[in-house]
Amino acid sequence: MPAQRADARRNYARLLAVAEEAIAEHGADASLEQIARTAGVGSATVRRHFPNRHALLEAVFRERIETLSAHARDLTSRADTRAALLEWLSAVTASAATIRGLAIALTRDSAADPDVAHEHCASAQLTEAGDPLVRRAANAGALAPGVTIADLLTLITGIALATEHHVDPAAESDRLLGLTIAGISPHQE
């Protein structure tokens, strides 16, 4: 049995590496069959490790989502709640705009299929991580009334999708985020 477990670990690592490359090249809808072929395994092996596309996307984006979540936690103790929220939103926007497939993966948590929403960790983790920043900014009067973390993640996703094919998606998404921020959180003098 240990040989199978080692083999299974190698298959998982190989599948994840191939999936990362395929998603970077083709986006979140990269062919699972092509990923299996490139990794040199059968489609059943892909399904055994990743029972659905959400599980695959979760694995591919896990490290980046965890980094963004940790960044939000680090910012929650900052005195300037507006600056903390804006710094985090900028980091999330930059990631969503420059990591191909991440923005579309975030849209997969739509209300159209509530059973899937809890399975895909990206939106759930970012919502959980960003909510304290939003609440603190709102309580300090640094955020327009009624703005939620879900609203902000939707805006970020839209910005990232709109700038995906731009010559400089990071710069353009940052510019559009700035325009958005002027509307949701007017700077207080």
N, C-alpha and C positions, 0 to 999 in steps of 0.2 A: 503493500500500500504506500509506503513512503515515496516510491518512485512515481506513482500516480500523482501524489500531492505535489511533488516537485515539478512534474510535467504540467499539472494544472496551473501552478504558479507561473511557470514560464509562458504558458498559453495566455494567461491573463495579462501578464506584462507585455507580451508581444501584441496582443489585441489592443491594449490601451495605447501603446506607442503608435500603432498603425491608425487607430481611430483618431488620435490627436492630429496626426498629419492629414488624414482625410478630411476632418472637420475644418482644419485650418485652410485647406485648399477648396473644399466644396461647400462648407457651411454645415449647419446642424442637420441637414437632410442628406448627408453623405450616405451612400449606399452601404447598408449592412452586409450585403452579399459581397460587394467589392472589398470591404474591410476584411471579411473572412478569407477571401481568396488571397489577398495581399499578405495576410498573416500566415497563410498556409494551413488554415484549419477549416473545418466544415461549419456551415451556418448553425448547426445544432450546438457547437462549442460556443459560438458567439451568444446564442440564446441562453445557454447554461450560465455563462458569466454575467450577461446583461439581458435579463428577461424582456426588456422593452427599450425603446430608444431613450426614454427618460433616464433609465438606469445608466446607459452608456454616456449620455450627456453629463449626468451627475458625476460620473467617474472622471470624465475628461476635464471638467471645469472645477472639480472639488478643491484643488489646491488654491486656485485663484479666488474662489468664493470664500474659502477659509481665511485667506489673507485679507480680503476686504472686510470680512466680519470682525477679524481681530483689530483691524485699523479703526473700525467704528467703536469697538469697546475701548480702545486706547484714547479715543477722542472724547468720551463721555464725561471725563473729569475736567475738561477745559472750561475755563471761566467764560470765554467768549463763545456762547452757544451757537451763534450765527456762523462764526468762522469755522467752528468744528463741523457743523453740518455741511457747509459749503465745501470744505476740504474733502470730506468723505464723498459727497455727491460728485465732485470732480474726479476723484479716483475711480468711482464706479463707472462714470461716463467714459473715462479714458479706456478702461478695460473693455466695456461693452462695445466701444467704437473700434477698438484695435484688435480684439481677440475674435476672429471670425467665428461665427456660430453662437457666441454667448448671448447676443441680443435676441436672436430668434429663439434660443433656448428659454430665455426669460418670458417670452410671449406664450410659451406652451402651457403656462399655468393659468390659462384663461378660465373664466367662469363657465365656458361651454362644456367643460368636463371636470366637475369638481372632484371626482375620484382620483384624477391624475394630479391635481394641484399639490396634494400633500406628498406625493411620491418624488417630485422633482425638487431637490434641495435648494437649488440656486435662488429662486424667488423667496422661498420660505426662510432660508438663512439670511438673505439680505434684508428681508422685511423685519425679521427678529433683531438683527444687528442694528439697522438704521432707525427703528422705532424710538429708542430712547433719545437719540439725537434730535429727532423731529419733535418729540414731546418737550424736551428741554428748550428747544428753540421757540416753540409755540408758547410755552409758559413764560418765556422771557420777552414775548412780544416781537420776536425776530422773524416770525413766519406768519403769513397771511392766515386769518382764521379759516378753519376747515380743511387746510392742506394736510394730507395724510402721507405716510410712507408709501402706500400703494400708488397714490397720485404721482409721487416723485419718481418711483421706479418705472411707472408707465411712461412718463416724460423722457426719462433717460433712455429707455428702450427705443422710443420713437426717434429720439435724436441719433442714437447709434445706428438704427436701421436707415435713417435718412442720409447718413454720412458714410455708410459702409464703402461705397465706391468712389468717394471723394479722393482727390490726389493726396490730401493730408487729413485723414479722418480724425486724428487726435486733435489737431488745431481747429478744424471746423466744428467738431462736437463741443469743444471747449467754448468756442465763440457762441454757439447756439445755447449752450447751458447758461452762459452769461446773460443772454437775452431773456431766457426763461426765468432766471433768478430775479432779474429786475421786476418781473411781474409777480412772483410769489413771495418775495422777501425784500421789499424796498429797504435800501440801506438807511439806517437811522443815524441822523447827525447828532 
